Amino acid sequence: MNTNKKIIIIALSTLAIGLLLGWLIFGGSSSESKMDDEHQHTTEIAGETVWTCSMHPQIRQGEPGDCPICGMDLIPLDNDDGEELDPMAVSMSPTAMQLADIRTAAVGTMDPVKSVRLNGKVQEDERLVFSQSSHIPGRIEKLMVNFTGEFVRKGQAIAYIYSPDLVTAQEELFEAQKIKDTQPQLFNSAKEKLKNWKLSDSQVEQILKVGTPKEEFAVQADVSGYVTEKMVNLGDYIRKGEAIYEIADLSKVWVLFDVYESDMPWIKKGDKVNFTVASLPGETFEGKITFLDPVIDPKTRVAKARVEVPNKDNQLKPEMFASGTVEATLPKKSNNIVVPKTAVMWTGKRSVVYVKNTTSSGVSFMMRDVTLGPGLGDSFIVESGLEEGEEIAVNGTFSIDAAAQLAGKPSMMNPEGGPAMTGHNHGGMDTPASSGQVNKKETKPVSISQKAKEALRPLYTEYLKFKDALTADEFDQAQKAASDLKTTLDKVNMAAFTGESHNAWMSHSSDLKNALQHVQHLKTIAELRTTFQQVSEGMIAMTKAFKPMDQTLYVQFCPMADDNKGANWLSTEEEIRNPYFGESMLTCGEVQENIK
């Protein structure tokens, strides 16, 4: 009995000691673990992971899931330690900048120098062009110069003329010579009459010495030069003072350069011009502008800049083409900031650059409007909008702008920023397109090439299929046509649009892509019709801008569409076939405009 008690006491003691040791070993650690868990949980809440959509960065959620716009899986948003100083700036990592080939440079002031190219022609110096006339009336007996281009020297006999009047005047001189002792005045008058025909004293004395009338008289060249025009032929009768030849002295010539209106601010009298002539390769000539036309030619829209050049060895011949360069300068101002053309994005009305900002958070770019002055070849003068020393992107600006558009921040085509236009509403989100308001932009006509027009025409084929399917209330066909339209839009050759048309195409295509980006996810024909409304507004604006179709397109309007706010569409037929209501109100609407 005593033995059993001892065993029980020992067992209870052992159990008590074990419980005490267990509490001492595990109890504190469990409490500490619990405190760590609570601390960790608190930390996660403080730095809660934000989930976003790669296609719609404006989406922000506190937990993973699907994008309420496009249905894509949400991804965690990188949470940097720092924050952007400006919420409208676009942050870019060094890797992203390297992949997009983004380069930056600090802006500064400099003398506004522009290399202006000029084209022109060599011409005779108008002051050295002479008309060689005859001072004797009569018939051309001999022509010593029979073709243009022949060189004559001053005093050279260039023609011989038979003049009955001059023969008579000589006979009068001989008769007056007989009585010169008694009537010297009559004799002197007879000699002066011959001199009036530009006969020299020696010629008159020679006539008196011979004693017989001279029937042919030489016409002597008054100047040296090249005959540029022959005005008479052998046997012609001419009057006193009538021109026989036109002679040009080509020892000095003019080079007349065309100056276009856009270059007029740069060109002034006294500028030095270096020019070359195609027929004299390797040789460079130079001269100064001695005269600038005060009036622009109404046909060619150019003014002439005159450069006077000595014509050594008659190298420069009239009508030769010349290509010149003027290193022109504008008066220097205190704020003559010059930036490369690659840094500027131009929308037709607005010019923007992206200014770099470096903080502890990293690198960001902020769009800024600038006012441009004259172009300097590969650069622009910035009249306002930038300060000396600021750093801007000079390469890869389109990549920065694309990132800004995706992030819903101010960009070239969307200066106010905001979420991307989706064309319809998903999940109750209040997007600009869901309000039903038609986003009508001012449409400016832009000239495009025939190649560009042919590139756009497949869009109209798919658009009309989209319209016809909605008119017939065919959801599947309408969705397929909308998807085909989106595919066709992506295939349009952007290289067909150059200059101003490139910027216009970027704007119109962006609108259409935004409207079509989720057509494959739409579930009802009502959603398709909402998308069709946005697509129609884009197509109408593009049609008015480019006019790519040879046939007439009708802009038709239904006042009851879009909750009685009204909506437009395009049709190749004047007859109304309403795509917004289909068979229920097929003929509701009217033609508002014809686009030819």
C-alpha positions in Angstrom: 0.0 0.0 0.0 2.8 2.4 1.0 4.6 1.4 -2.2 1.6 2.3 -4.4 1.4 5.7 -2.7 5.0 6.4 -3.4 4.6 5.5 -7.0 1.5 7.8 -7.3 3.3 10.7 -5.6 6.4 10.3 -7.8 4.1 10.2 -11.0 2.3 13.4 -9.9 5.5 15.1 -9.1 7.0 14.2 -12.4 3.8 15.4 -14.3 3.9 18.7 -12.4 7.5 19.3 -13.1 6.9 18.5 -16.8 4.1 20.9 -17.1 6.2 23.6 -15.4 9.1 23.0 -17.7 6.8 23.0 -20.8 5.3 26.3 -19.9 8.8 27.8 -19.2 10.2 26.5 -22.5 7.2 26.9 -24.9 4.9 29.4 -23.2 7.2 32.5 -23.6 8.1 31.6 -27.1 4.4 31.2 -28.1 3.6 34.6 -26.6 6.6 36.2 -28.4 5.6 34.5 -31.6 2.1 35.8 -31.2 3.5 39.3 -30.7 5.7 38.9 -33.8 2.6 37.8 -35.8 0.7 40.8 -34.6 3.6 43.1 -35.5 4.0 41.5 -38.9 0.3 41.8 -39.6 0.4 45.4 -38.6 3.3 46.0 -41.0 1.5 44.4 -43.9 -1.5 46.6 -43.3 0.7 49.7 -43.1 2.4 48.8 -46.3 -0.5 47.0 -48.0 0.2 45.7 -51.5 -1.7 47.6 -54.2 -2.9 45.6 -57.2 -3.3 47.1 -60.6 -4.0 46.2 -64.2 -1.1 46.3 -66.7 -3.5 47.7 -69.4 -5.4 50.1 -67.1 -3.0 51.6 -64.5 -5.8 53.7 -63.1 -7.2 50.6 -61.4 -6.1 50.4 -57.8 -7.3 47.5 -55.5 -6.1 46.2 -52.1 -6.4 42.6 -53.1 -5.7 40.4 -56.2 -8.4 39.7 -58.7 -9.6 40.6 -62.2 -9.5 44.0 -63.8 -13.1 45.4 -63.8 -12.5 46.8 -67.3 -10.8 44.1 -69.3 -10.9 41.1 -67.0 -7.1 40.6 -67.0 -5.4 39.3 -63.8 -4.3 42.2 -61.6 -0.6 42.5 -60.8 1.1 44.0 -57.7 2.2 47.6 -58.1 5.8 48.3 -57.3 5.9 50.4 -54.1 9.0 52.6 -54.1 10.3 53.9 -50.8 9.9 57.5 -52.1 7.0 59.2 -53.7 6.7 61.4 -56.8 6.8 65.1 -56.1 4.3 65.7 -58.8 1.4 63.2 -59.3 1.2 64.2 -62.9 4.8 63.2 -63.6 5.8 60.0 -65.3 8.3 57.9 -63.4 10.7 55.7 -65.3 13.3 53.3 -64.0 16.9 53.3 -65.5 16.1 50.0 -67.2 13.0 51.4 -68.8 14.9 54.5 -70.0 17.6 52.3 -71.5 15.1 50.0 -73.3 13.2 53.1 -74.7 16.5 54.7 -75.7 15.6 57.9 -73.8 18.4 60.5 -73.7 18.3 63.8 -72.0 20.3 67.1 -72.3 20.4 70.4 -70.4 19.0 73.4 -72.4 21.0 76.5 -72.8 21.1 79.8 -74.7 23.1 80.4 -77.8 23.3 82.7 -80.8 20.4 81.8 -83.1 22.4 80.8 -86.2 20.6 79.1 -89.1 22.2 77.7 -92.3 19.8 78.8 -95.0 20.0 77.0 -98.3 19.3 79.1 -101.4 18.9 78.2 -105.1 19.4 80.6 -107.9 20.7 81.4 -111.4 23.6 83.3 -112.9 22.4 86.4 -114.8 24.0 89.3 -116.7 24.7 92.4 -114.7 21.8 94.6 -116.0 24.1 97.7 -115.7 26.5 96.1 -118.2 24.0 95.3 -120.9 24.1 97.7 -123.9 22.1 98.1 -127.1 24.4 98.7 -130.0 22.5 101.1 -132.4 23.2 102.6 -135.7 23.6 106.4 -135.9 23.2 106.3 -139.7 19.9 105.4 -141.4 20.1 103.1 -144.4 20.5 99.5 -145.6 22.7 96.9 -144.0 25.3 96.0 -146.6 27.6 93.9 -144.4 27.3 92.2 -141.0 30.7 91.6 -139.4 29.0 89.8 -136.5 26.6 87.1 -137.7 25.7 85.1 -134.5 25.0 85.6 -130.9 27.8 84.8 -128.4 30.5 86.4 -130.4 32.9 88.7 -128.6 33.4 92.2 -129.9 35.8 94.9 -128.8 35.2 98.6 -128.4 35.8 100.4 -131.7 35.5 97.2 -133.8 33.5 97.6 -137.1 30.5 95.3 -136.6 28.4 96.4 -139.7 28.5 98.5 -142.8 25.6 100.6 -143.9 24.7 102.2 -147.2 23.0 105.5 -146.6 21.7 107.8 -149.4 21.3 110.6 -146.9 25.0 110.3 -146.0 26.0 110.3 -149.6 24.1 113.5 -150.1 25.7 115.1 -147.1 29.1 114.3 -148.4 28.3 116.0 -151.8 27.1 119.0 -149.8 30.5 119.0 -148.0 32.4 119.0 -151.3 30.4 121.9 -152.6 30.9 123.8 -149.4 34.7 123.1 -149.6 34.9 125.0 -152.9 33.6 128.2 -151.3 35.0 127.8 -147.8 37.2 130.9 -148.3 34.2 133.1 -148.9 31.7 131.2 -146.8 33.5 129.4 -144.1 30.4 129.1 -142.0 28.7 127.0 -144.7 31.7 124.7 -144.8 31.7 124.2 -141.1 28.0 123.5 -141.0 28.5 120.8 -143.7 31.2 119.1 -141.5 29.0 119.3 -138.4 26.1 117.6 -140.2 28.4 114.6 -140.8 29.5 114.6 -137.2 25.9 114.4 -136.1 25.9 110.9 -137.6 28.8 110.1 -135.2 31.5 110.4 -137.8 34.8 111.4 -136.2 37.0 114.3 -137.2 39.5 111.9 -138.8 36.7 110.3 -140.8 35.6 113.7 -142.1 39.1 114.7 -143.0 39.6 111.4 -144.8 36.5 112.0 -146.9 37.8 115.5 -147.8 41.2 114.0 -148.7 39.7 111.3 -151.0 37.4 113.8 -152.6 34.7 111.4 -153.6 31.6 110.3 -151.6 31.9 107.2 -149.5 28.9 104.9 -150.0 29.4 102.4 -147.1 30.0 103.5 -143.5 31.1 101.3 -140.7 29.1 101.0 -137.4 31.7 100.7 -134.6 31.1 98.9 -131.3 30.6 101.3 -128.5 31.6 98.8 -125.8 33.4 95.5 -125.4 31.4 92.4 -124.6 29.5 89.4 -125.9 26.7 89.7 -128.4 23.6 88.3 -126.6 21.0 89.2 -129.3 21.2 89.9 -133.0 18.3 92.1 -134.1 18.9 92.7 -137.9 19.8 90.7 -141.0 21.7 91.5 -144.1 19.8 93.8 -146.4 17.5 95.2 -143.7 16.7 98.9 -143.7 17.2 100.6 -140.4 16.4 104.0 -138.9 18.7 106.3 -137.1 19.1 105.1 -133.6 17.7 101.6 -134.2 19.4 98.8 -132.3 21.4 96.3 -134.3 22.9 94.1 -131.4 22.6 93.7 -127.7 26.0 93.4 -126.1 26.7 92.3 -122.5 29.9 92.8 -120.6 30.3 89.6 -118.6 33.4 90.6 -116.6 31.0 90.9 -113.7 27.7 88.9 -113.2 24.8 88.7 -110.9 23.7 85.5 -109.1 20.0 85.9 -108.3 18.9 83.6 -105.4 15.3 82.7 -104.5 14.4 83.6 -100.9 11.2 82.1 -99.7 8.8 83.9 -97.4 9.7 81.6 -94.4 13.4 82.5 -94.8 12.9 86.2 -95.2 13.5 87.0 -91.5 16.9 85.4 -91.8 18.2 87.1 -94.9 19.4 90.7 -95.0 21.6 92.9 -97.2 25.3 92.4 -96.5 25.1 88.6 -95.7 27.9 86.5 -97.1 26.8 83.7 -99.4 29.0 80.7 -100.3 27.7 79.0 -103.4 28.7 76.3 -105.9 27.8 75.7 -109.6 27.1 72.2 -110.9 29.2 72.7 -114.0 32.2 73.6 -111.9 32.6 70.8 -109.4 35.1 71.4 -106.6 35.0 75.2 -106.9 33.4 77.4 -104.3 32.5 81.0 -104.9 31.5 83.7 -102.4 29.9 87.1 -102.4 27.7 89.4 -100.4 24.1 90.2 -100.9 24.0 93.7 -102.4 20.3 93.9 -103.0 17.1 92.2 -101.7 13.8 92.6 -103.6 11.4 94.7 -101.5 8.4 92.9 -103.2 7.6 89.2 -103.4 6.8 87.7 -106.8 3.0 86.9 -106.6 3.5 83.8 -108.8 6.6 82.1 -107.3 6.2 83.6 -103.8 9.9 84.4 -103.6 12.0 87.5 -103.4 15.4 87.7 -105.3 18.6 88.2 -103.4 21.4 89.6 -105.6 25.0 88.7 -105.3 27.6 90.5 -107.5 30.5 88.3 -108.5 33.6 89.1 -110.6 33.6 86.7 -113.5 37.2 85.6 -113.9 38.0 83.9 -117.2 34.3 83.9 -118.0 33.7 80.8 -115.8 30.2 81.9 -114.8 27.8 81.9 -117.7 24.2 83.3 -117.6 21.5 80.7 -116.8 23.8 78.5 -114.9 22.2 77.0 -111.7 23.8 77.9 -108.4 23.3 76.4 -104.9 24.2 78.7 -102.0 24.3 78.8 -98.2 23.9 81.7 -95.9 24.9 81.4 -92.2 22.2 83.7 -91.0 21.7 85.1 -87.5 18.9 86.7 -85.6 19.5 89.4 -83.1 20.5 87.7 -79.8 18.1 88.0 -76.9 18.7 87.1 -73.3 16.5 84.1 -73.5 17.4 82.5 -76.8 17.0 78.9 -75.7 17.6 76.4 -78.4 16.5 72.7 -78.3 16.8 69.9 -80.8 13.8 69.1 -83.0 13.8 65.5 -81.6 12.9 66.9 -78.2 9.7 68.6 -79.4 6.4 66.9 -80.0 4.1 68.9 -82.2 0.3 68.4 -82.5 -0.4 71.2 -84.9 -1.6 73.7 -82.3 0.6 72.7 -79.3 4.3 72.0 -78.9 5.4 70.0 -75.9 8.6 68.8 -74.3 9.2 66.4 -71.4 11.3 67.9 -68.6 13.3 65.6 -66.4 13.2 65.7 -62.6 15.5 63.6 -60.4 14.6 63.1 -56.8 15.4 60.5 -54.1 12.5 58.5 -55.5 14.2 58.2 -59.0 13.7 59.9 -62.3 10.4 61.3 -63.6 9.3 63.3 -66.6 6.7 66.1 -66.7 5.1 67.3 -69.9 5.3 71.1 -70.5 3.9 73.3 -73.3 6.4 75.5 -75.1 6.2 78.3 -77.6 8.4 77.8 -80.6 10.3 80.4 -82.5 12.0 80.0 -85.9 13.5 76.7 -86.8 17.3 76.4 -87.0 17.7 73.4 -89.2 17.9 70.6 -86.7 16.7 72.7 -83.7 14.1 75.2 -82.6 14.3 78.5 -80.7 12.0 78.3 -77.7 10.4 81.6 -77.0 8.8 80.6 -73.7 8.2 77.5 -71.6 11.7 76.6 -70.7 14.4 78.0 -68.5 18.2 77.8 -69.0 19.7 74.8 -67.3 16.5 72.6 -67.2 17.0 69.1 -68.5 14.7 67.7 -71.1 14.3 64.5 -73.1 15.9 64.8 -76.5 15.3 61.3 -77.7 12.6 58.7 -76.9 9.9 61.4 -76.2 7.2 59.3 -77.9 8.0 56.5 -75.5 7.6 58.8 -72.5 4.3 60.1 -74.0 3.0 56.6 -74.5 3.7 55.8 -70.8 1.9 59.0 -69.8 -1.1 58.0 -71.8 -1.2 54.5 -70.3 -0.9 56.0 -66.8 -3.8 58.4 -67.4 -1.4 61.4 -67.0 -1.1 64.5 -69.2 0.2 63.6 -72.6 0.5 65.1 -76.0 -3.0 64.1 -77.2 -4.6 64.3 -73.7 -3.3 67.4 -72.0 -5.7 67.2 -69.1 -4.7 63.6 -68.3 -7.2 61.2 -66.7 -8.1 57.5 -67.3 -7.9 56.0 -70.8 -11.1 56.2 -72.8 -12.7 52.7 -72.9 -15.8 53.4 -75.0 -18.1 51.6 -72.5 -18.7 51.0 -68.8 -17.7 47.8 -66.9 -18.4 47.0 -63.3 -20.1 50.3 -62.7 -16.9 52.4 -63.2 -17.6 56.0 -64.1 -15.4 56.5 -67.2 -15.7 59.5 -69.6 -17.2 57.3 -72.3 -19.9 56.0 -70.0 -21.5 59.3 -69.6 -23.0 59.1 -73.1 -21.6 62.5 -74.1 -20.2 62.6 -77.7 -16.5 63.7 -77.6 -16.5 66.0 -80.7 -13.1 67.4 -81.6 -12.5 70.2 -83.9 -11.6 68.6 -87.3 -9.0 70.3 -89.4 -8.7 69.2 -93.1 -5.4 67.6 -93.8 -4.0 66.7 -97.2 -2.8 63.1 -97.6 -1.2 61.2 -100.4 -3.0 58.6 -102.6 -1.1 55.9 -100.9 -2.4 57.0 -97.5 -6.0 57.1 -98.8 -5.6 53.5 -100.1 -4.3 52.5 -96.7 -7.4 53.9 -95.0 -10.1 52.4 -97.3 -10.2 48.9 -95.7 -11.2 50.6 -92.4 -14.5 51.7 -94.1 -15.2 48.2 -95.4 -15.0 46.8 -91.9 -16.8 49.7 -90.3 -19.8 49.3 -92.7 -19.9 45.6 -91.9 -20.1 46.6 -88.2 -22.9 49.0 -88.9 -24.9 46.5 -91.1 -24.6 43.8 -88.4 -26.0 46.1 -85.7 -28.8 47.2 -88.1 -29.7 43.5 -88.5 -29.5 43.0 -84.6 -26.8 40.3 -85.2 -24.6 40.3 -82.1 -22.0 37.7 -83.2 -21.6 39.3 -86.7 -21.3 42.7 -85.1 -18.7 41.6 -82.6 -16.7 39.9 -85.3 -16.8 42.9 -87.6 -15.7 45.2 -84.7 -12.8 42.8 -84.0 -11.9 42.8 -87.7 -12.0 46.6 -87.7 -9.6 46.6 -84.8 -7.2 44.3 -86.6 -7.4 46.3 -89.8 -6.7 49.5 -87.8 -3.5 47.9 -86.4 -2.3 47.0 -89.9 -2.6 50.6 -91.4 0.9 51.6 -92.6 1.9 54.6 -90.5 4.7 55.4 -93.0 2.1 56.6 -95.5 1.4 59.6 -93.3 4.0 62.3 -93.3 4.3 65.8 -91.9 1.1 67.3 -90.5 -0.9 64.2 -91.6 1.2 62.0 -89.3 0.2 63.9 -86.2 -3.5 63.9 -87.3 -3.4 60.2 -88.0 -1.9 59.5 -84.6 -4.8 61.4 -83.0 -7.6 59.8 -85.0 -6.1 56.2 -84.7 -5.7 56.6 -81.0 -9.4 57.5 -80.6 -10.4 54.5 -82.6 -8.1 52.1 -80.8 -9.4 53.3 -77.4 -13.0 52.7 -78.5 -12.2 49.2 -79.9 -9.8 47.9 -77.4 -12.3 45.6 -75.5 -14.8 44.6 -78.1 -13.9 40.9 -77.6 -15.1 41.1 -74.0 -18.5 42.7 -74.6 -21.5 40.5 -73.7 -24.5 42.3 -75.1 -25.5 44.1 -78.3 -26.2 47.2 -76.3 -22.5 47.4 -75.3 -21.5 46.9 -78.9 -23.8 49.8 -79.9 -22.1 52.0 -77.3 -18.7 51.1 -78.7 -20.1 51.7 -82.3 -21.1 55.3 -81.2 -17.5 56.1 -80.2 -16.1 54.4 -83.3 -18.5 56.4 -85.5 -17.4 59.7 -84.0 -13.8 58.8 -84.7 -14.5 57.7 -88.3 -16.5 60.8 -89.0 -13.7 63.0 -87.7 -11.1 61.1 -89.7 -13.3 61.3 -92.8 -13.6 65.0 -92.6 -9.9 65.4 -92.0 -8.6 63.1 -94.8 -11.5 62.6 -97.2 -10.0 59.2 -98.3 -13.1 57.9 -100.2 -14.0 58.5 -103.8 -17.7 58.1 -103.1 -20.0 60.3 -101.1 -20.4 59.4 -97.4 -23.5 60.4 -95.5 -23.4 61.5 -91.8 -26.7 60.3 -90.4 -28.1 61.1 -87.0 -30.6 59.5 -84.6 -32.0 61.9 -82.0 -33.2 59.0 -79.7 -29.9 57.1 -79.4 -27.6 57.4 -76.3 -30.5 58.0 -74.0 -32.1 60.7 -76.2 -28.8 62.6 -76.5 -28.4 61.6 -80.1 -25.7 59.8 -82.0 -24.2 59.8 -85.5 -23.0 57.2 -87.9 -21.6 56.9 -91.5 -23.3 55.4 -94.4 -22.7 55.0 -98.1 -26.5 55.2 -98.8 -28.8 58.1 -98.2 -31.6 55.9 -97.0 -31.7 55.6 -93.2 -30.9 52.2 -91.6 -30.5 52.8 -87.9 -27.8 50.7 -86.2 -28.6 51.9 -82.7 -32.1 50.4 -82.6 -32.1 47.9 -85.5 -35.4 46.4 -86.5 -37.3 48.1 -83.6 -36.7 51.6 -85.2 -35.0 50.9 -88.5 -35.8 54.2 -90.2 -35.4 56.6 -87.3 -32.9 59.3 -88.2 -32.0 61.9 -90.8 -29.0 62.8 -93.0 -27.1 65.7 -91.4 -24.2 66.1 -93.8 -22.5 64.8 -97.0 -18.8 64.3 -97.1 -17.4 64.1 -100.6 
